[in-house]
Amino acid sequence: MDTISESDVEKQQLRSNDSDSVNTDSLKKRKILVTGATGFLGTNVLRALASNSSVQIVAACRKREKLQGYSGETRIGDLTDAAYRKSVVQDVDVVCHLGTWSSFWGHAKKETSHFYEPCLDLIEQAINAGVKRFLLPSTVAIAQKSKNGAPIDDFSNTAHTGFWPHLDRLVDVDRYMQANCDRGMQMVTLRLGHFLGAGNTLGLVPALVPRLRTFLVPWLAGGKKRLAVVSDADLTQGIVKAILNDNLNNYESFNICGAEFPALREVFTYIADHSNSPKPWYSVPYFAGYAFGWLMESLFPVLPGSSPFLTRSLVHVAEDWYCPSDYAKQKIGYEPSKDWRSAIDESLEELESKGFPWPKLAQS
């Protein structure tokens, strides 16, 4: 009968320990940090991730009491605090940075102090902490406008506007992410269409309805250009798939839009008809829209209201953003399915219960 030496037993134990280590690592849940967890995007992403047993969620926000229906790990603090930015990214695998400050007009200094500088530092802190992936929601409108209605792909060149500080800082952050994607952390920019759905207070529908009711909103160039709209369910699907997909390159950029690109006239008419608001009755060229937006921004300090009647950013997002999501479909399996009309209906129902308030176009 063969005998087993003491050294053979030690080797078998070592192999067993190595095997246990591999099995433990393979079963380890991916830890996902979601900043801005109480916002429109954050709430939807938390809800979607909660049903996935392969991940562990960490919700980051300023006020714990606003985390309705969430019982997982939380990290409470303010992203403008440098010490919090360093601590919040520790011991996580993925940072989904949805806690961004934004405005549809002006506020250049606040965009720098509350969004741009904290965002760059959060990226650096995440790299230093060994985070594997960093995701940032952006907008299709960071791209250069297409000529002759050609499709705008996911990696198309970006362009500053010179008049919308938030978008211009988004362009700068995206370029920073591209320049630093080889430092051990994957960088993912999500070029989202214009949000539609209940819970969104800083978007197309809440901004448009009270303005339509003044009878002063015109068509832009006859309302013929296409809008890149996306429902709450579809944008959530796109973000979650970008979080979970294993087959990403060091830098990725995804157009996350709806299945259709309806004309501006079709969307505005639908919103007007379903909110009992008047439709635009005249049309102006885009250059006139930009000029009037500049005037309203300039006069805002002396005019009543919580925000200008029109901003150049609102004209900019109404340009022809035909940004198909073909690459997102191929790379991460994104499949938009929710009809934009259903998302508008849900938004209108919520806004009607509040009396269609005049929205602020900047976060408080």
HELIX and SHEET records of a PDB file:
HELIX    1   1 GLU A    6  LEU A   27  1                                  22    
HELIX    2   2 PHE A   40  LEU A   49  1                                  10    
HELIX    3   3 ARG A   64  LYS A   66  5                                   3    
HELIX    4   4 ALA A   82  VAL A   88  1                                   7    
HELIX    5   5 ALA A  108  LYS A  110  1                                   3    
HELIX    6   6 GLU A  111  TYR A  116  3                                   6    
HELIX    7   7 GLU A  117  ASN A  128  1                                  12    
HELIX    8   8 VAL A  140  ILE A  142  5                                   3    
HELIX    9   9 PRO A  165  ALA A  179  1                                  15    
HELIX   10  10 LEU A  204  LEU A  212  1                                   9    
HELIX   11  11 ALA A  221  GLY A  223  5                                   3    
HELIX   12  12 ASP A  232  LEU A  244  1                                  13    
HELIX   13  13 LEU A  264  HIS A  274  1                                  11    
HELIX   14  14 TYR A  286  LEU A  299  1                                  14    
HELIX   15  15 PHE A  300  VAL A  302  5                                   3    
HELIX   16  16 ARG A  312  VAL A  317  1                                   6    
HELIX   17  17 ASP A  326  ILE A  332  1                                   7    
HELIX   18  18 TRP A  340  SER A  353  1                                  14    
SHEET    1   A 7 GLU A  73  ILE A  76  0                                        
SHEET    2   A 7 VAL A  55  CYS A  61  1                                        
SHEET    3   A 7 ARG A  30  THR A  35  1                                        
SHEET    4   A 7 VAL A  94  HIS A  97  1                                        
SHEET    5   A 7 ARG A 133  THR A 139  1                                        
SHEET    6   A 7 GLN A 186  LEU A 192  1                                        
SHEET    7   A 7 TYR A 251  ILE A 256  1                                        
SHEET    1   B 2 HIS A 194  LEU A 196  0                                        
SHEET    2   B 2 VAL A 229  SER A 231  1                                        
SHEET    1   C 2 TRP A 219  LEU A 220  0                                        
SHEET    2   C 2 SER A 283  VAL A 284  1                                        
END                                                                             
